[in-house]
Amino acid sequence: MKIPMVDLTAQYGDIRDEIERGFRAVLDGAQFILGPNVSAFEQETAEYLGCRHAVSCASGTDALHLALVAAGVGTGDEVITSPFTFIATAEAIRYVGATPVFVDIDGETYNLDLDQAEAAITERTRAILPVHLFGQPLDAVACQQLASRHGLVMIEDCAQSFGATWRGRMTGTFGLAGCFSFFPSKNLGAYGDGGLVCTDSDRLAEELRVLRNHGSRERYHHHVIGFNSRLDELQAMVLRTKLPRIDTYNEARRAIAERYTTALAPLAGVVPPRERPGGHHVYHQYTVLLEGDRRAIMAALAAAGSASAVYYPIPLHRQDVFRDAWASVSLPIAESVARRCLSLPIYPELEPGRQQVVIDALQEALGGLG
Ligand SMILES: Cc1ncc(COP(=O)(O)O)c(C=O)c1O
């Protein structure tokens, strides 16, 4: 594809010298696990996010898992979450023996519908786990209020929203914990797996540090059954190199999104994403809703040299692993969005000329103005 969904080589080209110097320094220092880059990255990230603690771990999935364990969510508990997200959100809930309760989404933001979330609360509900999907922040204040009204733990899935804010405050800092992924294609991406939990709770942070390192506070003393889930020094070095640039990367994504929206808004058959007032969207994905034949439109884009992708084709309550338990439940908005959504190439280095190829192909495939 001339225009891929994401191009990590372009970004690497810009920071290559710094990364290579950093790699050499880590190799020379030969301290690969829980060393100085990890500590520094945690401190720098806590400062950037505006929270007391940032505890890194091996992946975004682990961040969710460890946060749920540390928050005491477990067997018999229900956790309200979105059906329109990556499977990891629900996997983490199942890892701790709890049950994900899927409620429908808002058709404009693709995020959890908080009215439906409130209606789904039972005496077993222990937590609410919203996802700031595609980089669009959910109304985190309303979610916080809902959680406190009902005595629920709020844990935010920020895998796709590093740097996004709601009313000027970073996503991840509204709940008891915010969980981030540093998968390479994420807005802040490592060169391998990585994750992080942020929190203002001293107790939770301490628990997370113990859990990620085999339940150990002191070497060879083990207080609880923990996990091996640590960010490594090489990844921390990569992330430290990119962190000071994240706002520039996110602003570049926003400019690309604006160009798409300006071009697509007048067209029939396509609904561009809309940034919600109060939110600062960081466009991990630029995802439109189509009215026409999605497969034909994808084929037309491919013929013009542009990738496109469907995130996500099957909502979680219709996935094989959950299908039986959810057979009698319909979540019509999530189902409709899954049938109609299409994500277009977006990454900070996407040049306007290449983006225009995507826009022209889409305009032609959709057959003109509305
Ligand atoms: C919404 C969401 N949650 C969780 C994850 C899991 O993150 P990771 O791939 O780092 O385990 C991802 C990333 O793929 C994601 O997109």
PDBQT file of the ligand as one rigid body, heavy atoms in Angstrom, charges set to zero:
ROOT
HETATM    1  C1  LIG A 401      -8.845  -0.195  23.921  1.00  0.00    +0.000 C 
HETATM    2  C2  LIG A 401      -7.662  -1.075  24.201  1.00  0.00    +0.000 A 
HETATM    3  N1  LIG A 401      -7.543  -1.656  25.406  1.00  0.00    +0.000 NA
HETATM    4  C3  LIG A 401      -6.491  -2.420  25.713  1.00  0.00    +0.000 A 
HETATM    5  C4  LIG A 401      -5.494  -2.670  24.803  1.00  0.00    +0.000 A 
HETATM    6  C5  LIG A 401      -4.385  -3.598  25.157  1.00  0.00    +0.000 C 
HETATM    7  O1  LIG A 401      -3.129  -3.041  25.060  1.00  0.00    +0.000 OA
HETATM    8  P1  LIG A 401      -1.843  -3.969  24.752  1.00  0.00    +0.000 P 
HETATM    9  O2  LIG A 401      -1.912  -4.362  23.318  1.00  0.00    +0.000 OA
HETATM   10  O3  LIG A 401      -0.700  -3.080  25.060  1.00  0.00    +0.000 OA
HETATM   11  O4  LIG A 401      -1.917  -5.139  25.666  1.00  0.00    +0.000 OA
HETATM   12  C6  LIG A 401      -5.573  -2.079  23.536  1.00  0.00    +0.000 A 
HETATM   13  C7  LIG A 401      -4.489  -2.255  22.543  1.00  0.00    +0.000 C 
HETATM   14  O5  LIG A 401      -4.316  -2.938  21.717  1.00  0.00    +0.000 OA
HETATM   15  C8  LIG A 401      -6.694  -1.273  23.218  1.00  0.00    +0.000 A 
HETATM   16  O6  LIG A 401      -6.810  -0.718  22.016  1.00  0.00    +0.000 OA
ENDROOT
TORSDOF 0
